[in-house]
C-alpha cells in the first residue's frame, strides 16, 4: 500500500519529470522544418519562408570564428548626419556557440590576448576580460551537428544604430517600426565563402525632426533605409604580420599580449596592409604581355 508521504512525493516530482521529458524530446529535422521554403546554399546555408517572411539560418560551424560586418547600402542622404549610402559599419570577429537549447553569437575580446602555447595561460586571459554576446538564437531543428535557428529578428534590428546617429546629430527621435520593415531579397544572397543578408528598415517618429532630416526625407515621420549583414569566412593562416613602425606612415592595430616576457613591451602593434605576394609570370604569359604592349 502506498503511503501518503510517497503519494505526496510523486505529486511534487511529476511536473518536474514531465518538464524533463518535454525538454529531452528530439528537435525536428531541418528538412521537415524547412519543407516548402526556398533554399540558399552557401557559406551558411539559409532558407526563406515566403509565407512568414522569415529567414532560417543553418549553423554548421560551431566555435569557428568568422567576420561579421554590417553596412548601409541605402542611406539617409544627409552628409551632416553621416548616414551615407555605402557606409561601412562595425566589423567583428565572431563565432557561434551552443549553450543548451540556445545558440549564441559571441564576439571574443581580441584587445587582450595571450599568444602562448599554454592553454591555461590563454584561458586565464580570456576569463579576465569580458566577451560580448551579440545575439541569442533558439535551436528550432537539427540534423547531427547542424542547427536551424530563426535569424529574422537578428537581421531586422537596427544594427547600424541609425536612431542613435540621428539623435546624436540632434535631428530628431526615431524608433524602428517592425510593421514597416522586411527582408530585402534582391540583395540577400549566398556564396561559398560569404553569406549576405539585407533588410529594409523603417524608422518612425520625427515630431522633433531637425532641418537636415527635413531637407532630404519625403516624410519626416517615416525614414526607410536598408541595412546589410555579411558573414564572411576568415582567410587562412598564411598571412605574415608586419610590426608597426611610426616612420612607415601606416595605420595599424594593437592589442595587449599577456604572454609577453618581462622586459618587453606588452602592447603589440602591427600595420594594416593587404596580403600582397610576388608572383612570377610563366614565359608564355610574358610573351602575350609583350605582344599586347607592342600592339
N, C-alpha and C positions, 0 to 999 in steps of 0.2 A: 504493500500500500504506500502510495506516495505521500510524504509528509507535507504539511502546509508550508514549511520552510523551503522544500525543494520546488513546490509549485511557484512560490513567490520568486525564487531564484530564476526559474525558467521564464517567467513573465518579464523579468528585468533584462535577461540576456537575449530574448527573442528579437527585439528591434535591432540590437547590435549584430546578431547573426544574419538577419535579413539584409541589413545595410552592407555587410561584408560580402554577401553573395552577389548583391547588385553591382558592387564595385569590381568584383572579380569577373563579372561577365565579360566575355570577349568582345572587343570592338568589331564592328562590321568591316568587311573587306573594302579596300579602296575602289575596286571595280564596281561593287554593288552601290557604294555611296555616290559614285560619280556617273552612274548609268544615265545616258542621255545628254551628258554635258559635253561641251567642246573641249578636246584635249590639246594642250600646247606642250609638246615635248621639248626638253632643253636642259639647261643647267640645273634649275629647279623646276621640274615638270609641274604645271598647274592646269586647272580646269575652270571653265567659265560656265556658270549656270544662268542661262538667259531668262529663265522664269523668275529667279530671285535677284538677279543682278550681282551675284556673289562670285568671288574668286576663291577657289580651294587650292591650297598650296601643298604639294607633296614634298615632304622633307626626307631626304635620303642621305644627308650628310650631317650627322650629329657631331658636335665638338670639333668641327673643322672650320677654320677661320676663312672668311671671305670679306670682300669690300662692299659696304652698303653706302650708296650715295643718293641724296635727293637733290632735285633741281627744279627750276621754274621755267618750263618751255613756253608758257603763255603768261605774260606779266601784266602789271597794272598800267604801265605806260608813263609813269612819272619818275623822271630822274632824281627829283628832290627826295622822294620817298625811298627809292632804291630797289623796288621790286621789278627789276628789268627782265625782259624776255631773255631766256637762255642763262639766267643767273644760276651759278652752282651753289648748292647749299652745303650742309655738313657731309663729310666723308668719314666713315668709321670702319675700323676692322671689327667684325662681329662674328659670332658663331651661335648655332642652335644647341641648346642643352635641354634634355628631357628630365623633368622632375615630377615623378608620379604621373598623373593624368595631364600635366601641363608641359608645354614646350616653350622655353624661354629664349628670347633673342638677347644675347649677352654681349656687352661691349667690355672687353678687358681693359685694364688700366695700363697702357703702354708707356706712360710717363715715368713709371717706376718699375725697374726690371732687375733681374739677376741673371746675367749671361754666364751661367755656370752649368757644368755637367752634373752638379749635385742637385737631385730633385728636392731635397729638403730645403736647400738654400733658396731655390726658385719658389717653392711653396710658401716659405716664410715671408718673402716679399709680396707675393700675391695676396696673402691673408692680411698683410699690414695696411693695404690701401684699398679703398672701396672700388668695386666694379659698378657698372650700370646695366640694369636690365631694361632694354629699350621697349620690349613688349612681351606680353604673356599670351600664348595661344592654348586652346584646349584641343587635345587629341580627339578627333571625331571618327577616324577609321585607321586601319593599319594593315600592312602586309609585310610580315617579317620585320626588317629594320626600317621600313618605310612608314611614315606617319603622315596622315592627312589632317590639315588644320584649315579653319576658315580665316583667310587673310584679309577679308573685306574691310573690317574696321581699321586695321593697321594701315591699309592703303588709302582710306578715305579720311585720315586725320590731317591736321594742319602741321605736317612735318617741317615745312619751310618757315613756320612761325610768321605767317602773313599778318595775323591780327596783332602780334607784338610789334612788327615793323611799322605798321600804320599808327599804332598807339604811341610808340617812341618818337615818331615824327610829329606827334600832336595833330594828327589829321583825322581823328575820329575813333570811335569804339565800335568794333565789329565782333561777330561771333560766327562760327561755322554752322551753316544750316544744312543738316543731313538730308532733308526732304528735297533740296535743290542740288544735291551732289551725287555723282555717279562715276563709275569707272569709264575711262575713255579708251575704247577698244582699238581705234585706228593706230594708237602708239603703244599698245600692250602686246608685246611680242616675246619670243623665246629663242635663244641661240645656245650652241653647245657650251660657251664659256660665260654667258651672262643672261639673266632674266630681267625683262623690262616691263614696268607697270606704270600706267598713267591714270590720273584721276582728275575729273572736272569738279572743282570745289566752288561753292557759292558762299560768300560771307555777307551777312545781313546786319543791319543796324544803320549807322551813318546819320543819326539825327544830329550829331555834332560834327559832321564831316567838314574837313578843312578845305582850303582853297585848292590845294594840289589835287585832291581827290575829285573835287567838283570840275576841275579843268579837263579830266580825262575819262570820267565814268559816265556812261549814258544814263544810269540811275544810281545815285549815291547810296541808295538803300539796299542795293544788291550788286556786289562785285564778284564776278565769276572769273576765276583764273584756273590754270592747270598746273598740277604738281606731278613730278616724275620720280619714280623709285627704281634704282638699279641694284641688282645683286650680281656682283662681278667676281669671277674666280681670281684668286691671287696668283701672281706669276710664280715660277719655280725659284729654287734657292741658288741659282747660278749667278745672281747679281752680286757684284763686289762693291760694298760701300766705300766711299771715299771720305776720309776725315775732313772736317771743315777747316779752312784757314781764312782769317779775316782779309788777307791780301788777295784772295781769289775773286771776291765780289759775288759769291753765290749766296742765295737764300739757303736755309737748311733746316734740319730738325735736330732736336736734342732730347735726351732723357737721362735720368739718374740710374746708374748701374751700381747696385749694392754688392756686386761681386768684385768690385774694383779693389786691387791690392792697396794696402795702406801706403800713403805717399804719392799716389796718383790721383788725378782729378776725377771725382765721382761723376761729374757731368760729361756725357759723351755727345759730341757734336759731329754731324755729317752733312755734306752738301746735298741738296735736292737736285737730281740730274736724271736724264734719260739713260737707259742702258744702251749705249752705242758701242757696237763691236765692229772692228775692222774686218772686212770681207774681201778676199782676193777673188777677182773675176777669172773665170776659166778663159783660155786663149780664144775659143770660138766667140765668146761674148765680147772680148776685146776687139776682134776683127769687125763684128757687127757695129760696135760703137764707133770705130774708126770710119766705117762707111757712112754712118749717119752724120758724123762731123764733116766729111767731105761733101756730102750732098747739101 
